[in-house]
Amino acid sequence: MTLDTQVFVVATPTYENEGWVADLAAGGPPGVLAQRRLHRLLVGAARRQVWRLRDLLPGAGPGDLEDLAQQAADEALVTVLRKLDDFQGRSLFSTWAYKFGVFQAGVEVRRQAWRSREVTLPDQLTALDRGPSPADVAEASDLARALEDAIATSLSPHQRRVVLALLVDDVPIDVLAERLGSTRNALYKTLHDARARLRRSLVTQGYLDPPDDERSKSS
């Protein structure tokens, strides 16, 4: 069997949904055994996704990719156990859990890809290349200009840098938190507040409808 075929092998659990949930929630040997089986499933999911995204990590060898897959599986296992009560049985448990492995692998690859990259924190949005402005895109072009103005005038410098890094430059939030000496929760709060300010600005300028509660007050 070649390496390329090996990395796509995924452990197939024999449990039914109820067996997975019951054993994972149990303590003692049944719980430990269930977690080991789940971890094998998640390693397979993460390994497949890591190899699918390997072009994002030039220079990474098979050992590096395997380390990322194992890290992703470890994180995904913690997440699945934490969200066990959220499983509603609408799909196979293995299918539901598999998605966490795939998602976490994507997070780990993107995080690793940014490790050696410089995170620039621009204070303003680079002008968008709108190209030709035919009538059918004139309204969208006008909205884009209004959004640029709102980012420049309605946000604090910190909010502006966070918005541009996360939403425009697509910097992973874990990486940005590390570079800024902050936390994920703090950056989520900053992003939430910034979005609220941008929405208010666009509502004031007539580009967005006000929330229902505000419309009811004015009527």
C-alpha positions in Angstrom: 0.0 0.0 0.0 1.4 3.4 -0.9 1.6 6.4 1.3 -1.0 8.2 -0.7 -3.5 5.4 -0.1 -2.5 5.0 3.5 -3.3 8.6 4.4 -6.9 8.3 3.3 -7.7 5.2 5.4 -10.4 6.1 8.0 -11.2 3.8 10.9 -14.8 2.5 10.6 -16.6 2.2 13.9 -18.9 -0.7 14.6 -21.0 1.2 17.2 -24.6 2.3 16.6 -25.3 5.9 17.6 -26.5 5.0 21.1 -23.5 2.9 21.7 -21.1 5.7 20.8 -22.8 8.2 23.1 -23.3 5.9 26.0 -19.8 4.6 26.0 -18.2 8.0 25.5 -20.2 9.4 28.4 -19.3 6.5 30.6 -16.3 6.3 32.9 -13.9 3.5 33.3 -12.7 1.1 30.7 -15.7 1.4 28.3 -15.2 5.2 28.2 -11.5 4.9 27.6 -12.0 2.4 24.8 -14.6 4.5 23.1 -12.4 7.5 23.2 -9.5 5.6 21.6 -11.8 4.4 18.8 -13.1 7.9 18.3 -9.6 9.3 18.3 -8.7 6.8 15.5 -11.7 8.0 13.5 -10.7 11.7 14.0 -7.1 11.0 13.1 -8.3 9.5 9.8 -10.5 12.5 9.1 -7.8 15.0 10.0 -5.1 13.2 8.1 -7.2 13.3 4.9 -7.9 17.0 5.3 -4.3 17.9 6.1 -3.0 16.1 3.0 -5.7 17.7 0.9 -4.5 21.1 2.1 -0.8 20.3 2.0 -0.1 22.8 -0.8 -0.7 25.5 1.8 2.4 24.3 3.6 5.3 24.2 1.2 8.3 22.4 2.6 6.3 20.4 5.1 7.2 16.7 5.0 5.1 13.6 5.8 6.2 13.8 9.4 5.1 17.4 9.7 1.7 16.7 8.2 1.2 13.7 10.5 2.0 15.8 13.5 -0.6 18.3 12.4 -3.2 15.6 11.9 -2.5 14.2 15.4 -2.8 17.7 16.9 -6.1 18.3 15.0 -7.5 14.9 16.2 -6.6 15.7 19.8 -8.4 19.1 19.6 -11.3 17.6 17.8 -11.7 14.8 20.4 -12.0 17.4 23.2 -14.6 19.3 21.1 -16.6 16.2 20.4 -16.7 15.2 24.0 -17.7 18.7 25.1 -20.5 18.8 22.5 -21.7 15.2 23.1 -25.1 16.4 24.4 -25.6 18.3 21.1 -25.7 15.2 19.0 -29.3 14.6 18.0 -29.0 11.4 16.0 -30.0 12.9 12.7 -27.0 11.3 11.1 -24.5 8.5 12.0 -22.5 9.5 15.0 -19.3 8.7 13.1 -20.4 11.2 10.3 -21.2 13.9 12.9 -17.8 13.4 14.7 -15.9 13.1 11.4 -16.7 16.7 10.5 -15.0 18.0 13.7 -11.8 16.3 12.6 -12.0 17.8 9.2 -12.7 21.3 10.5 -10.0 21.2 13.1 -7.5 20.0 10.5 -8.3 23.0 8.4 -7.7 25.3 11.5 -4.4 23.7 12.2 -3.2 23.9 8.6 -4.1 27.6 8.3 -2.6 28.4 11.7 0.7 26.6 10.7 0.7 28.4 7.3 0.6 31.8 9.1 3.3 30.9 11.6 6.2 32.2 9.4 4.2 34.9 7.7 4.2 38.5 8.8 0.9 39.8 10.0 0.5 43.3 8.8 -2.0 45.5 10.6 -3.0 48.2 8.1 -4.9 51.1 9.5 -7.0 51.6 6.4 -8.7 49.4 3.7 -6.9 49.3 0.4 -9.1 50.7 -2.3 -11.1 47.9 -3.9 -10.6 47.3 -7.6 -14.1 47.8 -8.9 -13.2 47.7 -12.5 -15.9 48.8 -15.0 -19.0 50.2 -13.4 -22.0 49.1 -15.5 -25.5 50.0 -14.3 -26.1 46.6 -12.8 -23.2 46.9 -10.3 -23.4 50.6 -9.6 -25.3 50.1 -6.4 -22.9 47.5 -5.1 -20.0 49.8 -6.0 -21.6 52.6 -4.1 -22.1 50.4 -1.1 -18.5 49.3 -1.2 -17.4 52.9 -1.0 -19.7 53.5 1.9 -18.3 50.5 3.7 -14.7 51.8 3.1 -15.7 55.2 4.6 -17.4 53.5 7.6 -14.3 51.4 8.3 -12.1 54.6 8.1 -14.3 56.9 10.2 -16.6 54.8 12.5 -14.1 52.4 14.0 -11.3 52.9 16.6 -7.8 52.2 15.3 -7.8 48.9 17.2 -11.1 47.8 15.8 -10.0 48.8 12.3 -6.9 46.7 12.5 -8.7 43.7 13.9 -11.5 43.9 11.2 -9.0 44.2 8.4 -6.8 41.4 9.6 -9.6 38.9 10.3 -12.1 39.8 7.5 -9.9 41.1 4.7 -6.5 39.5 5.1 -8.1 36.3 6.5 -5.6 36.0 9.4 -6.6 33.1 11.7 -7.9 34.5 14.9 -5.6 32.3 17.0 -2.6 33.7 15.2 -3.8 37.3 15.5 -4.4 36.9 19.2 -0.9 35.6 19.7 0.7 38.4 17.7 -1.3 41.1 19.6 -0.9 39.5 23.0 -4.7 39.1 23.2 -7.2 36.3 23.4 -9.8 34.8 21.1 -12.6 36.1 23.2 -11.3 39.6 23.3 -10.9 39.7 19.5 -14.4 38.2 19.1 -15.7 41.0 21.3 -13.8 43.6 19.3 -15.1 42.2 16.0 -18.7 42.1 17.4 -18.5 45.8 18.5 -16.9 46.8 15.2 -19.6 45.1 13.1 -22.3 46.9 15.2 -20.7 50.3 14.5 -20.4 49.5 10.8 -24.0 48.5 10.7 -25.2 51.7 12.4 -23.1 53.8 10.0 -24.6 52.0 7.0 -28.1 52.3 8.4 -27.6 56.0 9.0 -26.5 56.5 5.4 -29.5 54.5 4.1 -27.7 51.5 2.8 -29.2 49.1 5.3 -32.6 48.9 6.9 -32.8 49.6 10.6 -33.4 46.7 12.9 -37.1 45.8 13.5 -37.2 47.2 17.0 -35.9 50.6 15.8 -38.5 50.7 13.0 -41.3 49.9 15.4 -40.2 52.7 17.7 -40.2 55.2 14.8 -43.6 54.1 13.5 
